[in-house]
Amino acid sequence: MAQEVEINESQKKDFAWSWVKSSRFLFYIQVFSLVAFLIGGSWALYQHRYKGKPKVTVPESSLYTPKYK
């Protein structure tokens, strides 16, 4: 009788035995992973954002209306 009580108590604490606890845990792991992925992706996009139009010098001979000497 004592062994049965001990087995039942350890089964209640076991992760694999209770599908309710395990599915809840896996759900929270998925939510945390998704949020971390979204925050990390947003941060990476923010770090590599377009910072404006650079000032580029274009030779006059390659303009739409080229200027020759």
Contacts in CASP RR format, 6 or more apart in sequence:
PFRMAT RR
TARGET T0000
AUTHOR 0000-0000-0000
METHOD contacts of the structure
MODEL  1
MAQEVEINESQKKDFAWSWVKSSRFLFYIQVFSLVAFLIGGSWALYQHRY
KGKPKVTVPESSLYTPKYK
11 17 0 8 1.000
11 18 0 8 1.000
12 18 0 8 1.000
15 21 0 8 1.000
15 22 0 8 1.000
15 25 0 8 1.000
16 22 0 8 1.000
60 66 0 8 1.000
60 67 0 8 1.000
61 67 0 8 1.000
61 68 0 8 1.000
END
